[in-house]
């Protein structure tokens, strides 16, 4: 499966601004969306049984999709997650960030484990787990988030 990131629109057919019902219907093409329990705000999730993909729709305003997040595929035949022709999980993180810079985007690396591009409204998680607890950064991103314009100015 191939996911095309389309910031700030979303990850088609899942779009920022959709209601919970619309998001559930859009995510149905990937599997059975389930509500994520225990969060501060509502979220829907579709997860492939073989861990080939894991997609979240976040409803941080409690009403509509405010962000779409995809986690690094782990399973066999893993999905590809592509932005502007680059697979963000199969390409080294530094190379993805360089590609963003080359496209004219401002890449904020004030927290190198969570770089983001405010005007592209795309952000990444590069924490990498306990084996990267020191100053070394993992070579790959763990997740990518696409959001509406202004999302990163609210942080």
N, C-alpha and C positions, 0 to 999 in steps of 0.2 A: 504494500500500500504506500502511496505517496501523499504527503501532506504539503501543500503549498502555503507558506506564510504570506499573508497579504496585509501587512500593517499599513494603516491603522484599522483596516476593515475587519480582520480576524483571520480565520483559517477556514476558507469555504468548504462546506456550506455553512459553517458556524460563524456568525457575525457578531461583533460588538454591538450592543444595543438591543439584542433580541430578548424577549421575555423568557421566563423559565419554560413555558410550554413550547415556544418556538425553538429554543435551544435544544430541548429534549427531542423534538422532531428532527431537527437538523443533524444531531449527533447520532440518530438512529441508523444512519447509513454506515456507521462504524461499529455498531453493536448496540447493546442495551444500556442506555444511560442510567446511572444510579445516583441518588443524592448522597453526598458525602456527609456523614454524621460528625457532630462534635466541633464543627468550625465556628468561628465568630460570625461568619457570614455564609449564606448558602453557596453551594457549589455542586455541579454535576460532574460525573466522571464516567468515561468509557475506557475500559482496560481490556486489552487482548489477553486471552488465557495463556498464550505462549510468551507474553511480555514483549511482543513485537511493537506495541504502542500503548501509550497511556496519556489520555487527553482530559484536561479539566476545563470547564467553563466556570469562571468565578463571577459571583453576583455581589460585589462588595458594597453596592448601594442598596442591596436587598430586593431589587426590582428587575434589573436587566443585566445582561452580560457586560462586565466591565473589562474582562481580560480572558484570554485563552492561553492555556499553558500546556506544553507538550514535554514529556520526560523522555530522556534518552532510551531508545529501544534496547532491550537486552536479549530478546529471544531470537531463535533461528528464523531466517527469512524476515529479519527486522524491517520495519517500515523506514522510508526515507522522509526527512523533514527538510524542506528546501526553501531558502529565501534567495531570490535574485540569482538563481542558478547554482547556489552553493548548498550542499547538504551540511547543515549546521552541526550534526552529530558525527559525521564521517570525515569532517575537515577539522584539522587542529584549531583549537580555540583562537590562538593568536592570528592564524590565517583568516578566520572569519572576521575578527575585529579589524584586521588590515583591509579586508574587502569592503567593510562598512566605511572605513575612513576614505578609501579610494572612491567610494560613491558620493563623497562629500558630507557624510554624516559626522556629527560630533559624537565621539565615543567617550562616555564618562567612565573612567576607571578609578574614581576616588575610593571605591571599594573593589579591589581587583577580583574578588570572588563573586561579585554581582555587577558586572559591567552592563551599561545600558546606553541606548541612543534616544534621547528625549524627543527629537523631531521625527524619528522613524517610528517611535513608540514600540521598540523592541528591546527586551532585556534578557539576560542570561544568568544562569546559576553555574558557578564554577567551583563549588565547595569540594566536591570529590570524595567526601567521606573521611573517616578517621586516619587513613593512611596519608592524608595531606593536611594534617593538623598544624604543621610548621609553616614556614614561609613559602615553601614550594607550592606552586599552583598545578593542578592537574592539567594534562594536555588537552582535555576534551570538556565540552560543556555537559552538564547534567540535565539542564532543562532550558527551555526558551519560552518567553512570554510575549504575546502580542496584545496591545491594548489601544484604547482610544487616545486621540490627541489630548495632551495635558496630563496624562496619567502619571508621568514621572515628576511633574511639577507639584504633585500633591504629596509626594513622599517626604 
